[in-house]
Amino acid sequence: MSYKLVKRMFCSSTIKKPPRQVCIVGAGPAGFYAAMHLTKNLDSVNIDFIEKLPVPFGLIRYGVAPDHPEVKNVINQFTKVARHANVNFYGNVTLGKDIQLHQLRQHYDAVLLTYGAEEDKVLGIENEDAGNVIAARSFVGWYNGLPSDKDLKIDLSCKTAAILGQGNVALDVARILLSPIDELRKTDITEHAVSALAKSKVKEVYLVGRRGPLQVAFTIKELREQLKLKNCSTIWRKKDFEHVEDVVPNLERPRKRLTELMLKSLNESGKSVDDLNSNYFKPIFFRSPKKFIVDSNHKVTGVELTCNKLVGEKLEDQKCIPTHEQEILNCNLVFRSIGYKSIKADNDIMFLNGLVPSNKGVVDDSNPDLAKLYVSGWLGTGPVGVILHTMGNSFQVAKVMCEHLTGADTKIKGGFQEIKKIISVNNNNFVDWDGWEKIDKYEIEQGKKLGKPREKICSIQKMIEVSRA
């Protein structure tokens, strides 16, 4: 009998009234931060996580770059939450397939949707389906071991790659492409990615932005890491920074520090040494992709770019508009990194402009016979901000949930005991927390053999097998 089960039995024997039943759909940061707040502020609550994958932690496990282990330390906090006697994890359960939203709302007092944004936005331009035009999200999933991306077809035999977008994900992609392979081997990057990157011929990476240096979306931490990469020179275009230095004193502190770092790097870029062993990182601004240029095999050979200009009186507030000028960026590998988007996982979910609309996290509380429905994280806010933004949003929504759940008494709900009957009709392969801990232990053991923190299992079937061993 597991330690957690003993705790749960003891806990249930001391609770005088039936606990409120809460279901959280999605076991990523938004869900865990909400659970953290609920467990701290409700005396009598039972929280069930339902997760599409057999493993928890969502974007922390599959979105954070492998060379950013410090960001993943939050998993330790989430694990403490999951080990609470009144918190349960059920992985490999898909909303809209194994269970329907209306069924969850029948058997819980509250349902919180936190399943994030799992698809990438598209440009909608000519030849976007060409070979070697890769979604940055898929590339990130590929090197992080996401099962759906493990077989990504990517040709790294070319010299020049272009990344369309200038956010932190775009910088992650650039850094992984240009990092020394021996440095990556020490991380939890997947072995199939290490093998492919070790053979990569990519030496030059363009980072293409629609607007100017004052509007970049990446943060100073990510840029600083890129600038410090071994054997990699950063080449800026001086004309992109005309008059930028003049407005630096008027910028807010975060933007000011970031702009100062770019200007410092610009002034030092002329000192770069050109040699055969050096890689090159080349940010360019005021360019929007118009179409992809392809060869006879429908494989990308370049990007036709529209040149943009800024208009308006104040430089920091100017708007970007296209001109009639065009230019060609020759490259044989392109990454589209223009943002993520959420999906409508269940027909009963209200969906508007790629989000689940809500009032301070409350989606629907109109039917007293059904659980109140809430949303937090990227599914409710859009895919913006870093993990601290997600934490703040989830805490706010969880606070509203606490207020509702401590209100008037409701009918006793069956929670997962009732949901299990529905799921088991077509799916007996859900993975509980004990199963995840077996997977976790197995991955760490496999990693030790390779001299790295872990080697992730990339097959859902293998995850299920290990969880039942």
Beta strands, then each sheet from edge to edge (+ up, - down):
strand 1: 20-25
strand 2: 45-51
strand 3: 87-91
strand 4: 110-113
strand 5: 119-120
strand 6: 133-135
strand 7: 160-164
strand 8: 204-208
strand 9: 232-234
strand 10: 279-284
strand 11: 287-294
strand 12: 300-311
strand 13: 319-330
strand 14: 333-336
strand 15: 340-341
strand 16: 362-364
strand 17: 372-375
sheet 1: 3+ 2+ 1+ 4+ 17+ 16-
sheet 2: 5+ 15-
sheet 3: 6+ 14+ 7+ 8+ 10+ 9+
sheet 4: 11+ 12- 13+
end
